[in-house]
Amino acid sequence: MTRIAIIGAGLAGLVLAGALAGRAAVTVFEKSPAPGGRMATRRAEPFAFDHGAQFFAPRTQAFKDFLAPLVEAGVVRRWDARFAELDGPRVVAQRTWGDAPAHYIGAPGMRAVGVHLAQDLRARGVEVHLGTRVGDLAGGPPWALSGADGSDLGTFDWVVTTTPPAQALALLPPAFAHAPTLAARRMRACFSLMLGFSGGLDLPFDAALVKGADISWISVNSAKPGRAGGPCLLVHATNRWADAHIDDDPGAVTAHLCAEVGRVAGVDAGGAAHVGLHAWRYANIGKAGAGAPGAFVDPALALVACGDWCIQGRVEAAFSSARAAAHALAPLLPG
Ligand SMILES: Cc1cc2nc3c(=O)[nH]c(=O)nc-3n(C[C@H](O)[C@H](O)[C@H](O)COP(=O)(O)OP(=O)(O)OC[C@H]3O[C@@H](n4cnc5c(N)ncnc54)[C@H](O)[C@@H]3O)c2cc1C
């Protein structure tokens, strides 16, 4: 069977591996110790924070169909949040999320989706190597992969990157046909501020979109369905502020974001039992232009680059990009 290496076990990598399983010998390499990529959950007992993607609101039938068995398994749950729009400290709109569209989350944390999909892949014979950062591709095709520690990761007929484009470019050879397109797709940064409290939280919303501040989002993470941890808040910086401050001292970033939460939501971060910060250098990206491909395939070099960034910085875009990659690869595989 054709040997295919997939770099990255975020949603795109896991969905693509599932689509190719059985048609090719698929191996997934993920640098983190857990699958899921930016659909992530961080624990700081007794708190748990979805510090990457907050929710997904499926639009396409294909994504709804993909989610149905995960909903059935309880790994994906609906989140009918009390939602607010804030302009600085002023609440300008409030509603409860309903059917149009329905909003979903992973349960008991966002990462559960990746963990479940990776387990399913292993049961179907796909190798999923966690804690394995791919460092180099040589010789190809076929491609000899080595780890960032110099270890031999094997030889593959095709290699697919599902990482953000800057990380893909660092791995792919300069001759990759779509290198200039990848270089032009710039991702925006974000900071996630994680606040855990020993007492209850009394906010008039479960999730809020914020304007007029250096923070863009506040959610009461502990109010999401299926969460067992202590009361906690997850706050995102605006992409604009994060782009300008991504290399700043983390203590200074934390202090500024805490001050913004105080100003906007009246929450005293000084009283938090846990304060954490995560910096995302490659967090989000705007919509690609009309007609942009969902995946970038170079048949001559047997290389593919895909991921949410091909379409838009959204969970559903990662799914759609993986499907586009699988669709493009299918006629190129023997049998
Ligand atoms: C702060 C934040 C908030 C967000 N909010 C939302 C939201 O509310 N709703 C929504 O729909 N989307 C949201 N998103 C976007 C959403 O998380 C992504 O669109 C989606 O998870 C991307 O999936 P992916 O598989 O394309 O990429 P990723 O999840 O980034 O997967 C790529 C994987 O590649 C791995 N990797 C990188 N380099 C290597 C290497 N050399 N070797 C091995 N592995 C490697 C990474 O560790 C990662 O696991 C948010 C993202 C962030 C960061």
The ligand as a MOL file (V3000), in Angstrom:
LIG
                    3D

  0  0  0     0  0            999 V3000
M  V30 BEGIN CTAB
M  V30 COUNTS 53 58 0 0 0
M  V30 BEGIN ATOM
M  V30 1 C -7.2100 30.9740 20.5380 0
M  V30 2 C -8.0020 30.2870 19.4530 0
M  V30 3 C -9.3860 30.4040 19.4260 0
M  V30 4 C -10.1260 29.7550 18.4370 0
M  V30 5 N -11.4870 29.8250 18.4760 0
M  V30 6 C -12.2030 29.1350 17.5700 0
M  V30 7 C -13.6230 29.0430 17.6870 0
M  V30 8 O -14.2030 29.5110 18.6650 0
M  V30 9 N -14.3000 28.3700 16.7130 0
M  V30 10 C -13.6680 27.7700 15.6510 0
M  V30 11 O -14.3190 27.1720 14.8100 0
M  V30 12 N -12.3110 27.8190 15.5520 0
M  V30 13 C -11.5820 28.4670 16.4760 0
M  V30 14 N -10.2170 28.4720 16.4090 0
M  V30 15 C -9.5770 27.8550 15.2460 0
M  V30 16 C -9.5490 26.3280 15.3480 0
M  V30 17 O -8.9610 25.9420 16.5600 0
M  V30 18 C -8.7530 25.8060 14.1630 0
M  V30 19 O -9.3780 26.2430 12.9730 0
M  V30 20 C -8.6230 24.2920 14.0670 0
M  V30 21 O -8.4860 23.6880 15.3300 0
M  V30 22 C -7.4130 24.0110 13.1790 0
M  V30 23 O -7.2220 22.6150 12.9990 0
M  V30 24 P -6.0340 22.1240 12.0710 0
M  V30 25 O -6.0030 20.6460 12.1660 0
M  V30 26 O -6.1530 22.7540 10.7260 0
M  V30 27 O -4.7020 22.7510 12.7060 0
M  V30 28 P -4.0590 22.4990 14.1550 0
M  V30 29 O -5.1170 22.2140 15.1400 0
M  V30 30 O -3.1480 23.6600 14.3990 0
M  V30 31 O -3.1970 21.1650 13.9560 0
M  V30 32 C -1.8670 21.1710 13.4830 0
M  V30 33 C -1.0730 20.2100 14.3550 0
M  V30 34 O 0.2480 20.1020 13.8220 0
M  V30 35 C 1.1280 19.8950 14.9110 0
M  V30 36 N 2.4870 20.1910 14.4340 0
M  V30 37 C 3.0050 21.3820 14.0560 0
M  V30 38 N 4.2780 21.2230 13.6370 0
M  V30 39 C 4.5690 19.9020 13.7530 0
M  V30 40 C 5.7400 19.1240 13.4850 0
M  V30 41 N 6.8640 19.6590 12.9980 0
M  V30 42 N 5.6960 17.7850 13.7270 0
M  V30 43 C 4.5600 17.1980 14.2110 0
M  V30 44 N 3.4290 17.9110 14.4960 0
M  V30 45 C 3.4400 19.2280 14.2630 0
M  V30 46 C 0.6030 20.8660 15.9610 0
M  V30 47 O 1.0590 20.5290 17.2630 0
M  V30 48 C -0.9060 20.7030 15.7940 0
M  V30 49 O -1.4110 19.7150 16.6800 0
M  V30 50 C -9.4570 29.0460 17.4220 0
M  V30 51 C -8.0640 28.9070 17.4740 0
M  V30 52 C -7.3490 29.5140 18.4950 0
M  V30 53 C -5.8600 29.3110 18.5630 0
M  V30 END ATOM
M  V30 BEGIN BOND
M  V30 1 1 1 2
M  V30 2 1 2 3
M  V30 3 2 2 52
M  V30 4 2 3 4
M  V30 5 1 4 5
M  V30 6 1 4 50
M  V30 7 2 5 6
M  V30 8 1 6 7
M  V30 9 1 6 13
M  V30 10 2 7 8
M  V30 11 1 7 9
M  V30 12 1 9 10
M  V30 13 2 10 11
M  V30 14 1 10 12
M  V30 15 2 12 13
M  V30 16 1 13 14
M  V30 17 1 14 15
M  V30 18 1 14 50
M  V30 19 1 15 16
M  V30 20 1 16 17
M  V30 21 1 16 18
M  V30 22 1 18 19
M  V30 23 1 18 20
M  V30 24 1 20 21
M  V30 25 1 20 22
M  V30 26 1 22 23
M  V30 27 1 23 24
M  V30 28 2 24 25
M  V30 29 1 24 26
M  V30 30 1 24 27
M  V30 31 1 27 28
M  V30 32 2 28 29
M  V30 33 1 28 30
M  V30 34 1 28 31
M  V30 35 1 31 32
M  V30 36 1 32 33
M  V30 37 1 33 34
M  V30 38 1 33 48
M  V30 39 1 34 35
M  V30 40 1 35 36
M  V30 41 1 35 46
M  V30 42 1 36 37
M  V30 43 1 36 45
M  V30 44 2 37 38
M  V30 45 1 38 39
M  V30 46 1 39 40
M  V30 47 2 39 45
M  V30 48 1 40 41
M  V30 49 2 40 42
M  V30 50 1 42 43
M  V30 51 2 43 44
M  V30 52 1 44 45
M  V30 53 1 46 47
M  V30 54 1 46 48
M  V30 55 1 48 49
M  V30 56 2 50 51
M  V30 57 1 51 52
M  V30 58 1 52 53
M  V30 END BOND
M  V30 END CTAB
M  END
